[in-house]
């Protein structure tokens, strides 16, 4: 069977035929006729030099294909073909290709129980604009500690790409390249972090992104990031991820389940829906050891309940029994069951992999209480782009 390959395409519906990409390509992989500007799959080496210069973003299109579209086929495109189902995905390839970042994302999404899908109404994400060979260089605008627990140093880090285009959607990730080399003398590979700011910036109209980073003992990238000072320069790849995205439907209901820094995409979702005036509402189950170790504890308390119903769950409170996210989900089973029965509901789970089993058991019990089999309901929701898992 033919091994699938990633092919670079240009969206003919968005391209303004300025030919900037063709003039920029250092190896002559981009051509045009009277109809379209296209990429020759036999020549393109994915150097990405064409990506930043495109004024419309039409250059940033990719498909995983068993047989690349020919130049003649691309010249005849009126619109881009949909991503076809690929039977023989490469190793770990739910997200489509064999590069290390795709493999990491595929591993993170395994808990969904099958191939991850984006919500039907999600905006179209830009992906892979900046690579290990051509990273974006960003300035640190701020680095703020979020927790009061001495053993849980969690930081809110704001990065400014300056004039570089770096479009992100809520739920996407970026790669951070730690400086230096590994024991074999090779440059370090990027570490992935979820973006915790909404698509239009940490503040509306500001072209920046934020990350939520927990300092890990011996962690190369986490200690590098947590120690950054304002004004420092950071090399960033991405954005990455095309399925763990938020529906644009304002009436959609979001059930958010997270622990620790898994709150990063949930913060982005919440801010974007607040700014966009979404009316469907959100319910969040957020687990941490104590209030002092829960990121964004203060800001969360200021969000009105009509926008976000919060269940903050703590497992190490003095004079209280341990409680985990799955315990609270079961305790609030009437609310969760009502949401499971609503086709407008989207579920997002993000955090430590260890939470998956407990959440699965809780969902199984609640689904049975309404006469449903959880795995069947989950698979339907996943296939409809309404069930999303990103654990690590």
Secondary structure, DSSP 8 states (H G I E B T S, - for coil): ----EEEEE--TTT-----HHHHH-TT--EEE-SS-EEE-TTT-----TTTTT-SSSTT-EEEEESS---HHHHHT-SS-------SS--TT-TTSS-SHHHHHHHHHTGGGSS-----TT--------B-SSS-EEEEEEEEEE----TT--EEEEEEE-TTS-----TT-EEEE--SSB-TTS-B---EEEEB-S-TTTTTTT--EEEEEEE--TT-HHHHHHHT--TT-EEEEEEEE-SSS-----TT-EEEEEEEGGGHHHHHHHHHHHHHHT--S-EEEEEEESSGGGSTTHHHHHTS-TTTEEEEEEES--TTS----HHHHHHHTHHHHHHHHT-TTEEEEEEE-TTHHHHHHHHHHHHHHHTT--HHHHHHHHHHTT-EEEEE-
